[in-house]
Amino acid sequence: MEIPKINYTGKIKEITLGKGSQTVTVGGETAYPFYLFEGRMPHSPRMAMEVYDYSPEDWAEVALEPFKDVANDPVAWAKKCITAYGAEMICLQLASTDPNGMNRPSAEAAAIAKKVADAVEVPLIVWGCANDEKDADTLRQVADLCAGKNLVIGPVGEKNYKQIGAGAIAYQHILAASSPIDVNLAKQLNVLLGNLGVPDGQILVDPTTGGLGYGIEYSYSVMERDRMAALTQQDERLQFPLICNMAREVWKTKEAKMKTEEAPALGDAKKRGVLMEAITGVLLLLAGADILVMRHPEAMALVKGMVGDLMKN
């Protein structure tokens, strides 16, 4: 009996992140995620570890524990992620720039990004605070200071894509095009970036996501539709690798933050948080993610193990 197979007519674009000897290439799929019996996944999905530009005070204890000795120094934090935990990429979260929080000046945040970019050889993702106006200013300065380093810069939305996109073109960076869990809005933003002049090789898609139990089914559905349109309907404006900035969505939930003694019925706090993050990561990879932004090293190790097993089949 011959097993029926889907005839894929599209292909996900290949994009190389970073510079030097430790670049990472993502994309290139010619079939649905891990459907190796129908097509190719020439590059395994990749995981970036989070680094914050300030010492977070609202993290769960179990999430901060691996980094408590470096939490006040983003450069040291990034280096520890690489040397101690084997991070393939770093995602610097410029959360301190949020106007509703610390409201750190854009120039200061950009200087921190430059220090981290100079200190690490793995690809660097620089993520803003998701305030359109502040990110437009901050990420433009990051693009300038880190010219030629081929960073991933995001989130880039419909309200600030012109300002950030111009910097990406001028200084050769990759954009994380972010849309609110809607495949049509994702496509529209990709069209706008293309019309602006951003090359296809400088676009990743951030579909946005919730954590496990907090709306992840919507993200899964949108990502699934994205891959279907890209691979079976030849929709060229959706044939980009997917990046999911997921860790903060998992660890901000009450289930991930509650201590063991506060909720004994939920079991050990560390195991609970690690599994919540790992399961979220696995779900997003099965939906089509090429890059995951993760927090806890044990969660990342679990997901890497799963990817390794699936890529053997």
C-alpha positions in Angstrom: 0.0 0.0 0.0 1.3 3.4 -0.9 0.8 6.1 1.7 -0.7 9.2 0.1 1.5 12.3 0.3 0.8 16.0 -0.1 2.4 17.7 -3.2 4.0 20.8 -1.8 4.6 23.6 -4.4 6.2 26.2 -2.1 9.3 26.6 -0.1 10.2 28.6 3.0 13.0 31.2 2.3 16.4 30.5 3.9 17.7 33.4 6.1 21.1 33.6 7.7 21.4 35.3 11.0 24.5 36.9 12.5 28.1 37.3 11.2 31.3 35.4 11.4 31.9 31.8 12.2 28.8 31.2 14.3 26.0 32.3 11.9 22.7 30.4 12.0 20.6 29.6 9.0 16.8 29.0 9.3 14.1 28.2 6.9 14.3 26.2 3.7 11.5 23.8 4.5 9.6 22.1 1.6 7.1 20.4 3.8 5.1 20.8 7.0 7.1 20.8 10.2 9.0 17.5 10.7 7.2 15.9 7.8 10.5 14.5 6.6 8.7 11.7 4.8 7.2 14.3 2.4 9.9 17.0 2.1 13.0 18.5 3.5 13.9 20.5 6.7 17.5 21.4 5.8 17.9 23.4 9.0 16.8 22.4 12.5 14.7 24.9 14.4 16.8 27.1 16.7 16.5 28.4 20.2 17.6 31.7 21.6 18.0 32.4 25.3 16.6 35.6 26.8 18.8 38.3 28.4 17.2 41.4 29.9 18.7 44.8 30.0 18.0 45.2 33.7 17.7 42.8 36.7 14.0 41.6 36.6 12.2 41.8 39.9 9.0 40.1 38.9 10.3 36.8 37.6 9.5 33.5 39.3 12.4 32.4 41.6 13.0 29.2 39.7 13.4 31.2 36.4 15.8 33.7 37.8 17.9 31.1 39.8 20.2 30.1 36.8 21.1 33.8 36.2 21.0 35.4 39.6 24.8 35.9 39.7 24.7 37.8 36.3 21.2 39.4 36.3 22.7 42.9 36.8 25.0 42.7 33.8 23.5 41.9 30.3 26.9 41.1 28.9 27.8 38.6 31.6 24.3 37.2 31.3 24.6 36.7 27.6 28.1 35.0 28.0 26.8 32.7 30.6 23.9 31.6 28.4 26.4 30.7 25.7 29.2 29.1 27.8 27.1 27.4 30.6 23.9 26.5 28.7 24.9 26.2 25.1 22.7 29.0 23.7 22.9 29.2 19.9 21.5 32.7 19.9 20.8 35.5 22.4 17.6 37.6 22.6 18.3 40.9 24.3 15.0 42.2 25.7 15.0 46.0 26.0 12.1 45.9 28.4 13.5 48.8 30.4 12.6 51.2 27.6 8.8 50.8 28.2 7.3 54.3 28.8 4.9 52.7 31.3 7.8 51.2 33.3 11.4 52.4 33.7 11.3 54.5 30.5 15.0 54.2 29.9 16.2 56.6 27.2 16.6 55.0 23.8 20.3 56.0 23.5 21.1 54.2 26.8 19.3 51.0 25.6 21.0 51.1 22.3 24.4 51.4 24.0 23.6 48.2 26.0 22.7 46.4 22.8 26.0 47.5 21.3 27.9 46.1 24.2 26.2 42.8 24.0 26.6 42.6 20.2 30.3 43.2 20.6 30.7 40.7 23.4 29.1 37.6 21.7 29.8 35.8 18.5 26.4 34.0 18.2 23.5 35.8 16.4 21.8 38.5 18.4 18.1 39.3 18.5 17.3 42.7 19.9 13.6 43.1 21.1 12.0 46.3 22.1 9.2 47.0 24.6 6.3 46.7 22.1 5.5 50.4 22.3 5.4 51.5 18.7 6.7 55.0 19.1 9.5 54.2 21.6 10.6 51.1 19.6 10.8 53.2 16.5 13.3 55.5 18.2 15.2 52.8 20.1 15.5 50.2 17.4 16.7 52.8 14.8 19.5 53.7 17.1 20.3 50.0 17.7 20.5 49.5 13.9 22.9 52.4 13.6 25.2 51.5 16.4 25.3 47.8 15.4 25.7 48.4 11.6 26.7 45.4 9.6 26.2 42.9 12.5 23.1 41.3 10.9 21.0 41.5 14.0 17.4 40.5 14.2 15.4 43.6 15.3 11.8 43.6 16.5 9.0 43.8 17.1 8.2 45.7 13.9 4.6 46.6 13.3 2.4 48.5 10.9 2.8 51.7 12.8 6.6 51.8 12.9 7.8 49.6 10.0 8.9 52.6 7.9 11.2 54.1 10.6 12.7 50.7 11.7 12.6 49.3 8.2 14.7 52.1 6.8 17.4 51.4 9.4 17.4 47.7 8.6 17.9 48.5 4.9 20.7 51.0 5.6 22.6 49.0 8.2 21.8 45.5 7.0 19.7 43.9 9.7 16.8 41.4 9.8 13.4 42.5 10.9 10.9 40.5 13.0 7.6 41.5 11.5 5.0 41.3 14.2 1.3 41.1 13.8 -1.5 40.3 16.3 -2.3 36.6 15.7 -3.8 37.0 12.3 -2.5 35.5 9.1 -3.9 38.2 6.8 -2.3 41.0 8.9 1.0 39.1 8.8 0.8 39.0 5.0 -0.1 42.6 4.8 2.9 43.7 6.9 5.2 41.6 4.8 3.8 43.3 1.7 4.4 46.7 3.2 8.0 45.8 4.1 8.6 44.6 0.6 7.1 47.8 -0.9 9.4 49.8 1.4 12.4 48.0 -0.1 13.3 45.5 2.6 14.8 42.4 0.9 13.1 39.1 1.5 16.3 37.8 3.1 15.8 40.3 5.9 12.3 39.4 7.0 11.2 37.0 9.8 7.6 36.7 10.8 6.5 37.0 14.4 2.9 35.8 14.6 2.8 36.6 18.4 1.8 33.8 20.8 0.4 33.1 24.2 1.7 30.6 26.7 0.4 27.1 27.4 -3.3 27.5 28.5 -3.4 31.2 27.6 -4.5 31.3 24.0 -1.8 29.3 22.4 -4.4 27.5 20.3 -5.1 30.7 18.4 -1.4 31.1 17.7 -1.1 27.5 16.6 -4.0 27.9 14.2 -2.6 31.1 12.6 0.9 29.6 12.2 -0.7 26.4 10.7 -2.6 28.5 8.2 0.6 30.5 7.4 2.5 27.3 6.6 -0.3 25.9 4.5 -0.5 29.1 2.4 3.3 29.2 2.0 3.8 25.6 1.1 0.6 24.5 -0.7 -0.8 27.7 -2.1 2.5 29.3 -3.2 1.9 32.5 -1.3 5.2 34.2 -1.6 4.5 36.9 1.0 4.1 34.2 3.7 7.2 32.1 2.8 9.3 33.5 5.6 10.7 31.7 8.7 8.7 32.1 11.9 10.1 33.5 15.2 8.2 33.1 18.5 9.1 35.3 21.5 7.4 32.9 23.9 9.3 32.7 27.2 7.9 35.8 28.7 4.3 34.7 27.8 4.8 31.5 29.7 6.6 32.8 32.8 4.2 35.8 33.4 1.3 33.4 34.1 0.3 32.8 37.7 0.8 29.0 37.3 4.4 29.6 36.4 5.0 32.1 39.1 3.4 30.5 42.1 5.7 28.8 44.6 5.3 25.2 45.6 4.1 26.1 49.1 1.5 28.5 47.6 0.0 25.9 45.4 1.0 22.4 46.5 -1.7 20.8 44.4 0.1 22.1 41.3 3.3 20.2 42.2 6.9 21.3 42.3 7.2 24.9 41.1 10.4 24.4 39.1 9.2 21.3 37.3 5.9 23.0 36.6 7.5 26.1 35.1 10.0 24.2 33.1 7.4 21.9 31.7 5.0 24.7 30.8 7.8 26.4 28.8 9.0 23.2 27.2 5.5 22.1 26.2 4.7 25.6 24.8 7.9 25.4 22.7 7.1 22.0 21.3 3.6 23.1 20.3 5.0 26.1 18.5 7.6 24.0 16.7 4.9 21.6 15.5 3.0 24.6 14.2 5.9 25.8 12.2 8.2 27.9 14.3 11.9 28.2 13.1 13.2 30.2 16.1 12.0 30.0 19.8 13.0 32.6 22.4 13.4 30.6 25.7 14.2 31.4 29.3 15.0 28.4 31.4 18.0 26.2 30.4 16.3 23.0 31.4 13.2 23.8 29.3 15.5 24.5 26.3 17.4 21.2 26.8 14.1 19.3 26.7 13.0 21.0 23.5 16.4 20.5 21.9 16.1 16.8 22.7 12.7 16.5 21.1 13.9 18.3 18.0 16.9 15.9 17.8 14.6 12.9 18.0 12.2 14.2 15.4 15.0 15.2 12.9 16.3 11.6 12.9 13.0 10.2 11.6 
